[in-house]
Amino acid sequence: MLNNRIPQEQPARRERRGVSLIEVIVAMTLLAVTLGSLGLLAAKTAARARALDISSARTFVLMQQSNRFSVLPYDSIPVYAPRTDTVISGRFKYLRNVSYTQGVTGSEYRKVIVILTPLSGSTKPDSLVFQRAKIYAKSPLFT
């Protein structure tokens, strides 16, 4: 016997007219996680940029002072040291303390110490040390 049944028609599917509440919650969660991550990355980038700005300003001041005291004539060292004064570089201020000591081998050596202490912020002081020697005008090699 053959099956003479007529297949029943499937009920017509209803058109979807909106978004379910679960889909909205999932979408909002994904958006919150993504925006939170981007905000955290932006904050870290800003903090690193600020630290780099301070570091480059410190390097600039150290190079400036290094250039200044490396060309200072030997006989002029007692004029510049001991001294404490303020150095302004851009928007940063530093307290500069310059001192020197005579060499133990004789008076022809002087050790110049420059300490730069930032007046604002929580950065540590930096220091420069120079060993200077007196140059004689006459030498047995150049007669």
For each residue, the residues with C-beta under 8 A, 3 or more apart:
1:
2:
3:
4:
5:
6:
7:
8:
9:
10:
11:
12:
13:
14:
15:
16:
17:
18:
19: 23 24
20: 23 24
21: 24 25
22: 25 26
23: 19 20 26 27
24: 19 20 21 27 28
25: 21 22 28 29
26: 22 23 29 30
27: 23 24 30 31
28: 24 25 31 32
29: 25 26 32 33
30: 26 27 33 34
31: 27 28 34 35
32: 28 29 35 36
33: 29 30 36 37
34: 30 31 37 38
35: 31 32 38 39
36: 32 33 39 40
37: 33 34 40 41
38: 34 35 41 42
39: 35 36 42 43
40: 36 37 43 44
41: 37 38 44 45
42: 38 39 45 46
43: 39 40 46 47
44: 40 41 47 48
45: 41 42 48 49
46: 42 43 49 50
47: 43 44 50 51
48: 44 45 51 52
49: 45 46 52 53
50: 46 47 53 54
51: 47 48 54 55
52: 48 49 55 56
53: 49 50 56 57
54: 50 51 57 58 92 121 123
55: 51 52 58 59
56: 52 53 59 60
57: 53 54 60 61 89 90 92
58: 54 55 61 62 92 116 118 123 126
59: 55 56 62 63
60: 56 57 63 64 89 90
61: 57 58 64 65 87 89 92 94 116 126
62: 58 59 65 66 116 126 128
63: 59 60 66 67
64: 60 61 67 68 89
65: 61 62 68 69 87 96 114 116 128
66: 62 63 69 70 128
67: 63 64 70 71
68: 64 65 71 72
69: 65 66 72 80 98 112 114 128 130
70: 66 67 130
71: 67 68
72: 68 69 76 77 80 112 132
73: 76 77
74: 77 110 132 133 134 135
75: 78 134
76: 72 73 79 80
77: 72 73 74 80 81 100 110 112 132
78: 75 81 100
79: 76
80: 69 72 76 77 83 98
81: 77 78 98 99 100 112
82: 97 98 99 100
83: 80 96 97 98
84: 95 96 97 98
85: 95 96
86: 93 94 95 96 119
87: 61 65 93 94 95 96 116
88: 92 93 94
89: 57 60 61 64 92 93 94
90: 57 60
91:
92: 54 57 58 61 88 89 118 120 121
93: 86 87 88 89 118 119 120
94: 61 86 87 88 89 116 117 118 119
95: 84 85 86 87 116 117 118 119
96: 65 83 84 85 86 87 114 115 116
97: 82 83 84 114 115 117
98: 69 80 81 82 83 84 112 113 114
99: 81 82 112 113
100: 77 78 81 82 110 111 112 113
101: 110 111 113
102: 107 109 110
103: 106 107 108 109 110 111 131
104:
105: 108 109
106: 103 109
107: 102 103 134
108: 103 105 133 134
109: 102 103 105 106 131 132 133 134
110: 74 77 100 101 102 103 131 132
111: 100 101 103 129 130 131 132
112: 69 72 77 81 98 99 100 129 130 131 132
113: 98 99 100 101 127 128 129 130
114: 65 69 96 97 98 127 128 129 130
115: 96 97 125 126 127
116: 58 61 62 65 87 94 95 96 125 126 127 128
117: 94 95 97 125
118: 58 92 93 94 95 121 123 125
119: 86 93 94 95
120: 92 93
121: 54 92 118
122:
123: 54 58 118
124:
125: 115 116 117 118
126: 58 61 62 115 116
127: 113 114 115 116
128: 62 65 66 69 113 114 116
129: 111 112 113 114
130: 69 70 111 112 113 114
131: 103 109 110 111 112
132: 72 74 77 109 110 111 112
133: 74 108 109
134: 74 75 107 108 109
135: 74
136: 139
137:
138: 142 143
139: 136 142 143
140: 143
141:
142: 138 139
143: 138 139 140
